[in-house]
Amino acid sequence: MKNKTEIVTIFTRKTLGLTLVLSAAALAFAQEKAGVSGIIVNKKNQPVPYASVTFSNKANKTLSDAVLTDEKGQYQLQLMPGDYDITVEAIDYKKTVVSKNIAKAGNIGALSIEAEATSTVDGKTKEIQGVVITASATKAYKVELDKKTYDPSQDIVSKGGNLQDVLTNVPSVSVDTDGTVSMRGNSNVKFLINGKPSSLLGIDDGANALQSIPADQIERIEVITNPSSKFEASGTAGILNIILKKDKKMGFNGSVTGTLGYLPRTNLNANLNWRKGNWTWFLNGGGGYQKNESTMKNTTTRKDDIGSLASTAFPFTQYSQQNGKTTRESDTYNVTAGFTHDFSDKTSINFSGMIRSFDTDQTGINTYNERLYKDASTVNDVVRERNSFGNNKNLATQFDLGLDQKIGDNGQLLSASASYQTNKTDGTNQIVQRTFINNLLQPTGTINNVSTDSKTDTFIGKIDYELPIGEKSKLEAGARYDYNRNTYDYFVDQSNNGQPSFTRFDFTSNTVYSENILGVYAQFKSKIGEKFAYQLGLRSETSKIDVNFQNYDVNGNPANTPEVNKNYTKFFPSVFLSYDLAKNNQILLNYSRRINRPRAFSLIPFMSFDDDRNYFRGNPDLNPTYENSFELGYNLSNKKITFNPTLYFKKSEDEQNRYQYIDETGAVNTMPFNVGTETNYGLDLNGTYDPYSWWKIMLSADLYGYKNTGSFNLFPDNPRTVNDFSGSGFSYRIRFNNTFKPTKNLSLQIQSFYRAAEKTAMNNRKAMYGIDLGVSQTIWKGNGIIGFNIRDIFNTRKMKNFSDNAQFTREMEMQWQPRQFALSFTYKFKQGEKIDAKPKMKKDINSNTKGDEEQGGPM
């Protein structure tokens, strides 16, 4: 004990001594710095607010620093004495560099900068001596060569909302009432966060995942409808890249947003950034409470002739009407933090970590009104109450590390990154069922306890290389390795009439799904003359998928379930062509081949238990779907108008369709199978128009045709169980937004959408429409924003569908959430114009400037 005390004493003394030494050194170092101040003015001696002033120490780059001027054009900072190059940049002004010796504290006086000859104040992006500077009055929707970019900061209706709210207004994107996201009608969307797949948007999390990312933390959303070979090949619909905020303003700045709403919703989120010298730090985080109420109506009518049924078919449920209401109350928390450090002008690293959790209590109240034939001549009215009480906990983490290394001085760039992600979900659900026959309670009550545990571990390693060739060409190549391991444990027990519970082995199972994908790509881009550009790419992906199942017989003994192994290598070419008709006037033609790999839950051949009138089970023999996609686009952009029509044609092979049949208990069973082809073609029209400075219009329309082929029968001897997936027709989706600015600080926004009906051989999806309203008031000289919004003003956002096959008809209506409204307040501190401290060079064919895994189409 004495030795331990001596060790602790020595350690304490050493630590205290080291702390004093470091504190003294830091104090001495701080005392050596000099307080420097000044003012930036124009040639008319007027102050220039929010100018970027960078002091570069000629002898030691680590002593460099930067600052933004305030509203009066003044600035102040602490610097070590020495010789400095002072660089001043501001919107509508030429970049200015002067040299000064800082010998002591004091005011260095006024620095004068010259206005650009072509300077305007219309808020457009301008290129000034190689520097790209963006003013605050940006357009919400922008068309780039390889993608469309949506800026949610212009979306007043989504203020205080979440990612799902933002996606409902993104061009070419649709969000169903149950949270399903699709692009041009295809739900096989690949989500990325900051250019990488993310555990924060796990497949099994559904709408909960979309609602856990606050709108205030989203910088922009990139819509990539036809990705190049540089991207992974999965996602036949395309890619949605969610870019989270990492501000590049100098010094410390950020914002805090609080939201109150109904149905009850409370959120508090903060975005904090600090940039000094060669370090950039960011921290985004927050949490909140949200309540959702969804309703569902299902009416299933069987077509069987009661009089011709065999005696073994009874009791027979001929009609079932389900009325359900589900209430979810969720506590959600998330935090994202990271940094970027520039070791030199050629070497930089970045690191970030994300943690997201949600805890959801769910109550489902379901009533089934059914017509039950005891025999061909005896019919009973049956009412079943099936109520569920559950909890779902989720924790997702992601850690990313990246390195960018420029090689030589001709634009070569080597980028490497690694990402480790986890996603764990634990769920419990108790289902209580009571049955009434002819208004009499039956002694057949049951209680089931359902336990679900799932975990996903993901590792992604990636390396990319860029080699400029001459002034107009570039070769890009890279490799990527993805490893995913998913475990699913599903357990069900049952108690009848208060008796001891027993395990339902017919529903209990364990599954391990592992996926290894190695992708290698190369693409070459170049220009011919000044107007025509092309890019040719080829990607190879080798996939190794293993699925191990374990289920049990009625006695609890492990059943002999075969292991599923899938190994294949496929090639995915891409071609991008562009021709400049004039400045900001361009024609684009591209082609790519994509893959839709079956998701893990689509391969698990075991039924879920939540609804005993609707069962879903996977198909371990399900294969990928392949799609060829063509696009011909035109882009026109000027001060008032952005016009971007795109003709597209997509055809898929081995389409994954959902086959349905009714079993002997009257339940609808659903299984996926590879059946037939699907062809989609249409005109995707997006544009903006600013008729006046106070009125902005954004239109997004998808006019499309479809043709599906294929039929399937799991029971060939029974013609009544055949499913016909064929069908053709024409439909459309329209989104129309108007933003009004009656005063300098007040904005009003009306968003509306209409989705027309769509019909195939078995399904008739009804039309749907909705209108949202948002109001925003800026206060406190731009530092505060009050927002108010109402989503689904007329409570019409309901999904309706009618199904008709040889066995039964089904009419379905679903509303994920009713009308909602919210009041939000945002406070910004130390805000200036968005100016990069390190100027971006003008983007040319040899540019190393990248987005977050930028597609890199032809220039």
HELIX and SHEET records of a PDB file:
HELIX    1   1 LYS A    2  GLU A   32  1                                  31    
HELIX    2   2 LYS A   61  LEU A   63  5                                   3    
HELIX    3   3 PRO A  152  GLN A  154  5                                   3    
HELIX    4   4 LEU A  163  LEU A  167  1                                   5    
HELIX    5   5 SER A  199  LEU A  201  5                                   3    
HELIX    6   6 ILE A  203  ASP A  205  5                                   3    
HELIX    7   7 ALA A  207  GLN A  211  1                                   5    
HELIX    8   8 ALA A  215  GLN A  217  5                                   3    
HELIX    9   9 ILE A  306  SER A  308  5                                   3    
HELIX   10  10 SER A  311  ALA A  313  5                                   3    
HELIX   11  11 ALA A  600  LEU A  603  1                                   4    
HELIX   12  12 PRO A  719  THR A  721  5                                   3    
HELIX   13  13 TRP A  780  GLY A  782  5                                   3    
SHEET    1   A 3 GLN A  74  LEU A  79  0                                        
SHEET    2   A 3 ALA A  34  ASN A  42 -1                                        
SHEET    3   A 3 GLY A 106  ILE A 113  1                                        
SHEET    1   B 4 ASP A  65  LEU A  68  0                                        
SHEET    2   B 4 SER A  52  ASN A  57 -1                                        
SHEET    3   B 4 GLY A  82  GLU A  89 -1                                        
SHEET    4   B 4 THR A  96  ILE A 102 -1                                        
SHEET    1   C 2 LYS A 126  ILE A 128  0                                        
SHEET    2   C 2 VAL A 131  ILE A 133 -1                                        
SHEET    1   D 5 TYR A 141  VAL A 143  0                                        
SHEET    2   D 5 LYS A 148  TYR A 150 -1                                        
SHEET    3   D 5 ILE A 218  ILE A 224 -1                                        
SHEET    4   D 5 GLY A 238  LEU A 244 -1                                        
SHEET    5   D 5 VAL A 189  ILE A 193  1                                        
SHEET    1   E 2 VAL A 173  VAL A 175  0                                        
SHEET    2   E 2 VAL A 181  MET A 183 -1                                        
SHEET    1   F23 LEU A 440  LEU A 441  0                                        
SHEET    2   F23 GLN A 412  ILE A 437 -1                                        
SHEET    3   F23 THR A 378  ILE A 407 -1                                        
SHEET    4   F23 THR A 347  ASP A 375 -1                                        
SHEET    5   F23 PHE A 316  ASP A 342 -1                                        
SHEET    6   F23 TRP A 279  ARG A 302 -1                                        
SHEET    7   F23 ARG A 265  LYS A 276 -1                                        
SHEET    8   F23 GLY A 251  TYR A 262 -1                                        
SHEET    9   F23 GLN A 820  PHE A 829 -1                                        
SHEET   10   F23 GLY A 784  ARG A 791 -1                                        
SHEET   11   F23 MET A 768  ILE A 779 -1                                        
SHEET   12   F23 LEU A 746  ARG A 755 -1                                        
SHEET   13   F23 GLY A 727  PHE A 740 -1                                        
SHEET   14   F23 TRP A 695  ASN A 708 -1                                        
SHEET   15   F23 GLU A 678  TYR A 692 -1                                        
SHEET   16   F23 ILE A 641  GLU A 653 -1                                        
SHEET   17   F23 THR A 625  SER A 637 -1                                        
SHEET   18   F23 ASN A 585  ASN A 596 -1                                        
SHEET   19   F23 VAL A 564  ALA A 582 -1                                        
SHEET   20   F23 PHE A 532  ASN A 551 -1                                        
SHEET   21   F23 SER A 509  ILE A 528 -1                                        
SHEET   22   F23 SER A 473  ASN A 496 -1                                        
SHEET   23   F23 THR A 446  ILE A 469 -1                                        
SHEET    1   G23 LEU A 440  LEU A 441  0                                        
SHEET    2   G23 GLN A 412  ILE A 437 -1                                        
SHEET    3   G23 THR A 378  ILE A 407 -1                                        
SHEET    4   G23 THR A 347  ASP A 375 -1                                        
SHEET    5   G23 PHE A 316  ASP A 342 -1                                        
SHEET    6   G23 TRP A 279  ARG A 302 -1                                        
SHEET    7   G23 ARG A 265  LYS A 276 -1                                        
SHEET    8   G23 GLY A 251  TYR A 262 -1                                        
SHEET    9   G23 GLN A 820  PHE A 829 -1                                        
SHEET   10   G23 GLY A 784  ARG A 791 -1                                        
SHEET   11   G23 MET A 768  ILE A 779 -1                                        
SHEET   12   G23 LEU A 746  ARG A 755 -1                                        
SHEET   13   G23 GLY A 727  PHE A 740 -1                                        
SHEET   14   G23 TRP A 695  ASN A 708 -1                                        
SHEET   15   G23 GLU A 678  TYR A 692 -1                                        
SHEET   16   G23 ILE A 641  GLU A 653 -1                                        
SHEET   17   G23 THR A 625  SER A 637 -1                                        
SHEET   18   G23 ASN A 585  ASN A 596 -1                                        
SHEET   19   G23 VAL A 564  ALA A 582 -1                                        
SHEET   20   G23 PHE A 532  ASN A 551 -1                                        
SHEET   21   G23 SER A 509  ILE A 528 -1                                        
SHEET   22   G23 SER A 473  ASN A 496 -1                                        
SHEET   23   G23 PHE A 502  THR A 503 -1                                        
SHEET    1   H10 LEU A 440  LEU A 441  0                                        
SHEET    2   H10 GLN A 412  ILE A 437 -1                                        
SHEET    3   H10 THR A 378  ILE A 407 -1                                        
SHEET    4   H10 THR A 347  ASP A 375 -1                                        
SHEET    5   H10 PHE A 316  ASP A 342 -1                                        
SHEET    6   H10 TRP A 279  ARG A 302 -1                                        
SHEET    7   H10 PHE A 808  GLN A 815 -1                                        
SHEET    8   H10 MET A 799  ASP A 804 -1                                        
SHEET    9   H10 ASN A 763  ARG A 765 -1                                        
SHEET   10   H10 GLU A 758  LYS A 759 -1                                        
SHEET    1   I 3 ASN A 614  PHE A 616  0                                        
SHEET    2   I 3 VAL A 668  ASN A 674  1                                        
SHEET    3   I 3 GLN A 656  ILE A 662 -1                                        
SHEET    1   J 2 SER A 711  PHE A 712  0                                        
SHEET    2   J 2 ASN A 723  ASP A 724 -1                                        
END                                                                             
